[in-house]
Amino acid sequence: MAAPISASTLPRPEATTADGQTPRYTSALASLTVLFFMMGFITCLNDILIPYLKAIFSLSYTQANFINLCFFGAYFVMGIPAGKLVKRIGYKGGMLVGFLIAALGAFLFYPAAESRSYGLFLGALFVLATGVVLLQVAGNPYVSILGPARSAPARLTLTQAFNSLGTTVAPLLGAALILSNLPDLESASTAAIDVRAVQVPYLCIGAVLIVISVLLGLLKLPKITLEQTEEDPNRRAWHYRHLVFGVIGIFAYVGGEVAIGSHIVSYLGHPDIMGLSPKLAGDKVAYYWGGAMVGRFLGAYLLNKFNPGRLLAFNAVGAVVLVLISISTRGEVAMWSLLAVGLMNSIMFATIFTLAVAGLGSNTEEASGLLNVGIVGGAVVPLLFGLVADASSLRWAFVLPILCYVYILWYGLRGHRPSQA
């Protein structure tokens, strides 16, 4: 039986304010929804950037996927340093620095587009992703400990719902502002592509990030005091087995989610599935990410009512069943069962994260950095997915996400239980 999160297993803020009143964190949590929205928006905009840069530089699919590799690779390279920085300057300081670095990365898209250099684009993307990593490392644990420990998964799931709102809006806005400016390359050269189509949106993103950082700097956020544990003071975050298993869980979740989302268009275009055109198949992708958004709003309620570990396991089983139905059927059943996996994905990140940091006390910031390293699964699993698809078939490649969800099932039932080293 999975143990519920209790007040003794998560770090928590001071129980009372200076005047003896119980602190309220509603305004702080509301302000953080903007942070999660922007993280989702920036991340999902890569799906629009890939075809745009592919057209400008006449890239192969492998070369174009360097964008995802570069973006998610930043989590692997910068996750641990970001955790150390947040431990040094605090959660609010980490978020401020994250917004400023992300803004710098967005501004670097201007000279990259002006010079039409793919290498500069990738460099700018890495800087942008580094800022997002800092936002993740500071924002996720801050939401987890900003209030009662028992409702931590629900709070993080709710803020992640606004992340999903960002992933839903970004492709629609990006397609209108960026992809709509792509000419018919059969009758036009790559030199005819208007680079301002990518310059202006990213300049606007950078400006918005600067404004948010200024407002955040003026906002008085609650200062968190972590409770001291009786553990060995020499014990580091990676000495906790349930955290290490949680890092693998984040790797599996992000890898499975991105692998499916990145190949929906190809899958629905297959003759024995739906045979849809790229545009029509692309329109269906919104249901996948939209399902995750709806599920997160619903999950914020359910996680207050049910055991988080069991609910995580239930969703993992649902994801496995839906993928199996999809790859063993055709037509609309195959399509809708795969798109419904987004609903099952909804609570996974927040629940894995909060279960993984349970009982870590002063090691929470370091643990958050390690968990964000696991997001590199979004670079590794889709790459393996493509290799399997090339070697066999697209249907067989979906075995990889199934394996990811099977691991998450085990983590929800047993792997998240805190234990001695």
Secondary structure, DSSP 8 states (H G I E B T S, - for coil): ------TTTS----SS-TTS-----HHHHHHHHHHHHHHHHHHHTHHHHHHHHHHHHT--HHHHTHHHHHHHHHHHHHHHHHHHHHHHHHHHHHHHHHHHHHHHHHHTHHHHHHHT-HHHHHHHHHHHHHHHHHHHHHHHHHHHHSS-GGGHHHHHHHHHHHHHHHHHHHHHHHHHHTGGG---TTTS-GGGS-THHHHHHHHHHHHHHHHHHHHHHHS----------SS-TT--GGG-HHHHHHHHHHHHHHHHHHHHHHHHHHHHHSTTTT---HHHHHHHHHHHHHHHHHHHHHHHHHTTTS-HHHHHHHHHHHHHHHHHHHHT--HHHHHHHHHTHHHHHTTHHHHHHHHHTTT-GGGHHHHHHHHHHGGGHHHHHHHHHHHHHHHS-HHHHTHHHHHHHHHHHHIIIIITS----
